[in-house]
Amino acid sequence: MSQLVDKAKNFVAEKVANIKKPEATVDDVDLKHVSRECIQYGAKVSVSNPYGHSIPICEISYSFKSAGREIASGTIPDPGSLKANDTTMLDVPVKVPYNILISLSRDVGADWDIDYELQLGLTIDLPLIGNFTIPLSRKGEIKLPTLKDIF
């Protein structure tokens, strides 16, 4: 009897492991808005949904790092849902206060940019499986705004 239960468990585990899951990529990270308090960057994330029905997104969590330090982090609760059998574009706003950018002056250097690493966790609610987090990461460099961009 225990062998039958073990075979059933293995069968179900194998079928669940082979279920198609949504896939996501970070397409771009750009300067979105400059204010007197902070710089807001926007990450463009494309998520493909292989299912014939929409899937709710529970939350998006992010961590924005530069020079080995976390300079911004947060979560975006309930940002919407993924379109059925389609690719959904998501905009993830990341606000970075100026006082943190000033402390990164060594990284800014002469070229007036910061090297960054953006880590995202896209948590979706899959039928039968439950909450499933798609981890994403992107490294690159972003030019900082000049005084001309602010005023």
Disulfide bonds with the S-S distance in Angstrom:
none
